[in-house]
Amino acid sequence: MKTVYKIIFAALSVPALFGGGFVFGHGIGYQTGLEWSESQNTASFTGVDMWEAINEYRVDKGLKPFTLDEVLCHNMVKRFEQLQQRLTETGTTNHDGLEEYEHVTHELIAGGEAPQQVIKLWEESPGHQLAITSQELTNGCVYAQGGNALLFLR
């Protein structure tokens, strides 16, 4: 049986894309049912699989797909590893350290057996659902490994 931890999620927004402090967005900051797997599980989906699935989801909802943003992609692996380390050390993850990624306006994280399961978790969380269906958030990048996915949006 794999160990799964609950995460605390609060959608973060930045007043301006360059600089400015972080504020809680969407009026949320409560514990959600989203999960992040501590160990590598049997899921084998890639970032490309996750990217295709999230864009298919958006098109099915009548929205434009996200545009791949290389600026957001630049430090995805570093952030993913930060979150995994924090989970190992504290048993939870939060948005501490996100301020060094000044172009990120939303960070969504979750774990699942398939991209569709990750999207379903995001869809069932009000703040995540607002982010993945936002018409204002048009650019993104995703990283996935071991059944965990990290999505940056702006």
Steps between C-alpha positions, in 0.01 A plus 500: 500500500647834404512786743296797394495840665237769485622835385395844600414694188427864458504647152756777495476800281750772435383862475736551207690252289832660592549553872237564760403282788291188500142507621250224552268483204149365448423532871632153578765374731350186644619142486380324189477134414794528263774246548870488430671164496809470723656222298512419134173322428411286203364792297706555190348808340734773382483877495401478134211267591388741773533802269290334230237394754463845660469665159247240384303571819502874424390450138217271618388788727498742205825670605819559308784263588785638708799628305829339599710764676875437504553760774272299729667175395849623580503398868225238515728210597667706774161593649374141473805379692450773765145381557605135524773586751261710712250214498766256618618735775165633626228268370330787319570748227412865466593795285809605697774583253263574213596868513828422323292405193382853426311415181278234661153620594352158581661175613289184499630169632341159535572131465308227324518185293421682173476859373119479500505413871721802575265724301200354685666589833562855377145523367355398839693773684342847455826694474664250268187480286496879462863495388469223241185654349613863514486699178753744647767233560623417152862384541629195681751225544469159666746252648408146602696220661400190694130579486539855630434807287595865542326761283616864481258752351494870423 
